């Protein structure tokens, strides 16, 4: 009679097949784990510099072989495309170095968002934590509300804000709206001293202070080329007294652009020309300026271009 397979032998055969399959899966998972661990260890050593990229197990991207000059040209074409710049930072280290300064070149903050707690907005605090503030080249402090305004004054600063404010060490263009200059004197260098060696373009919108104080602040920027301002002369009773001992430490070059809009302080212009021993701007943009003839006469030898407006209420 043919032998029949008992249920016991059938059951034992299934157990053997299942156990071998489990062992195979466990071995495969262990091998994958070991390979991943070895890969991440190698990657960490490459990032630390212990292993040269040439010994890496992965093939380098062709983008890493481009000369830096070519990378800079590519990034220049993308300076207004934030999304593409962010993608470039993920390509490789050299592309990251070229694209990151473009992403963080301009920084705008409002005086109102500092609030009563005297703190910067979270994005700026994160930029300081990541060490990105030295990459900023254009810094603007604005005020959203018109009329009664406190402006940028000493009372808005605390130790934390001053530490972050001082990290902006490579500013080329500085714009401040409603700057309260008297509140910073005589400690103005403590708060703005890191701007003086690098700023070449200064924008002062409705600064607060006497004529001598405003000129003193402008004279602190030793390499200043371009100046833009708007200024309304205060009433005789509201205007603070001038201090003759307040003399600017430098005579800025002032050889770039002069842009003046809504300006009613001809005495301020006269004092600035006298204290700086003349001004030498090559280009002017003027609108609603009191003392336009004075400016044109002071820059008659250096002026190359002049922009006026037909609807200028003070045009001569």
WOCORKA-V814553 format. One record per residue. N is the residue number from 0. RES is the residue in one small letter. SS is DSSP state (A for helix, B for strand, O for the rest). Layout:
BEGIN
n = <N | N>
res = <RES | RES>
ss = <SS | SS>
END
This chain:
BEGIN
n = <0 | 1 | 2 | 3 | 4 | 5 | 6 | 7 | 8 | 9 | 10 | 11 | 12 | 13 | 14 | 15 | 16 | 17 | 18 | 19 | 20 | 21 | 22 | 23 | 24 | 25 | 26 | 27 | 28 | 29 | 30 | 31 | 32 | 33 | 34 | 35 | 36 | 37 | 38 | 39 | 40 | 41 | 42 | 43 | 44 | 45 | 46 | 47 | 48 | 49 | 50 | 51 | 52 | 53 | 54 | 55 | 56 | 57 | 58 | 59 | 60 | 61 | 62 | 63 | 64 | 65 | 66 | 67 | 68 | 69 | 70 | 71 | 72 | 73 | 74 | 75 | 76 | 77 | 78 | 79 | 80 | 81 | 82 | 83 | 84 | 85 | 86 | 87 | 88 | 89 | 90 | 91 | 92 | 93 | 94 | 95 | 96 | 97 | 98 | 99 | 100 | 101 | 102 | 103 | 104 | 105 | 106 | 107 | 108 | 109 | 110 | 111 | 112 | 113 | 114 | 115 | 116 | 117 | 118 | 119 | 120 | 121 | 122 | 123 | 124 | 125 | 126 | 127 | 128 | 129 | 130 | 131 | 132 | 133 | 134 | 135 | 136 | 137 | 138 | 139 | 140 | 141 | 142 | 143 | 144 | 145 | 146 | 147 | 148 | 149 | 150 | 151 | 152 | 153 | 154 | 155 | 156 | 157 | 158 | 159 | 160 | 161 | 162 | 163 | 164 | 165 | 166 | 167 | 168 | 169 | 170 | 171 | 172 | 173 | 174 | 175 | 176 | 177 | 178 | 179 | 180 | 181 | 182 | 183 | 184 | 185 | 186 | 187 | 188 | 189 | 190 | 191 | 192 | 193 | 194 | 195 | 196 | 197 | 198 | 199 | 200 | 201 | 202 | 203 | 204 | 205 | 206 | 207 | 208 | 209 | 210 | 211 | 212 | 213 | 214 | 215 | 216 | 217 | 218 | 219 | 220 | 221 | 222 | 223 | 224 | 225 | 226 | 227 | 228 | 229 | 230 | 231 | 232 | 233 | 234 | 235 | 236 | 237 | 238 | 239 | 240 | 241 | 242 | 243 | 244 | 245 | 246 | 247 | 248 | 249 | 250 | 251 | 252 | 253 | 254 | 255 | 256 | 257 | 258 | 259 | 260 | 261 | 262 | 263 | 264 | 265 | 266 | 267 | 268 | 269 | 270 | 271 | 272 | 273 | 274 | 275 | 276 | 277 | 278 | 279 | 280 | 281 | 282 | 283 | 284 | 285 | 286 | 287 | 288 | 289 | 290 | 291 | 292 | 293 | 294 | 295 | 296 | 297 | 298 | 299 | 300 | 301 | 302 | 303 | 304 | 305 | 306 | 307 | 308 | 309 | 310 | 311 | 312 | 313 | 314 | 315>
res = <x | x | x | x | x | x | x | x | x | x | x | x | x | x | x | x | x | x | x | x | x | x | x | x | x | x | x | x | x | x | x | x | x | x | x | x | x | x | x | x | x | x | x | x | x | x | x | x | x | x | x | x | x | x | x | x | x | x | x | x | x | x | x | x | x | x | x | x | x | x | x | x | x | x | x | x | x | x | x | x | x | x | x | x | x | x | x | x | x | x | x | x | x | x | x | x | x | x | x | x | x | x | x | x | x | x | x | x | x | x | x | x | x | x | x | x | x | x | x | x | x | x | x | x | x | x | x | x | x | x | x | x | x | x | x | x | x | x | x | x | x | x | x | x | x | x | x | x | x | x | x | x | x | x | x | x | x | x | x | x | x | x | x | x | x | x | x | x | x | x | x | x | x | x | x | x | x | x | x | x | x | x | x | x | x | x | x | x | x | x | x | x | x | x | x | x | x | x | x | x | x | x | x | x | x | x | x | x | x | x | x | x | x | x | x | x | x | x | x | x | x | x | x | x | x | x | x | x | x | x | x | x | x | x | x | x | x | x | x | x | x | x | x | x | x | x | x | x | x | x | x | x | x | x | x | x | x | x | x | x | x | x | x | x | x | x | x | x | x | x | x | x | x | x | x | x | x | x | x | x | x | x | x | x | x | x | x | x | x | x | x | x | x | x | x | x | x | x | x | x | x | x | x | x | x | x | x | x | x | x | x | x | x | x | x | x>
ss = <O | O | O | O | O | O | A | A | A | A | A | A | A | A | A | A | A | A | A | A | A | A | A | A | A | A | A | A | A | A | A | A | A | A | A | A | A | A | A | A | A | A | A | A | A | A | A | A | O | O | O | O | A | A | A | O | O | O | O | O | O | A | A | A | A | O | O | A | A | A | A | A | A | A | A | A | O | O | O | O | O | A | A | A | A | A | A | A | A | O | O | O | A | A | A | A | A | A | A | A | A | A | A | O | O | B | B | B | B | B | O | A | A | A | O | O | O | O | O | O | O | A | A | A | A | A | A | A | A | O | O | O | A | A | A | O | O | B | B | B | B | B | O | O | O | O | O | O | O | O | O | B | O | A | A | A | O | O | A | A | A | A | A | A | A | O | O | O | O | O | O | O | B | B | B | B | B | O | B | B | A | A | A | O | O | O | O | A | A | A | A | A | A | A | A | A | O | O | O | O | B | B | B | B | B | O | O | B | O | O | A | A | A | A | A | A | A | A | O | O | O | O | O | O | O | B | B | B | B | B | B | O | O | O | O | O | O | O | O | O | O | O | O | O | O | O | O | O | O | O | O | O | O | O | O | O | B | B | B | B | B | B | B | O | O | A | A | A | A | A | A | A | A | A | A | O | O | O | O | O | O | O | B | B | B | B | B | B | B | O | O | A | A | A | A | A | A | A | O | O | O | O | O | O | B | B | B | O | O | O | O | O | O | O | O | O>
END
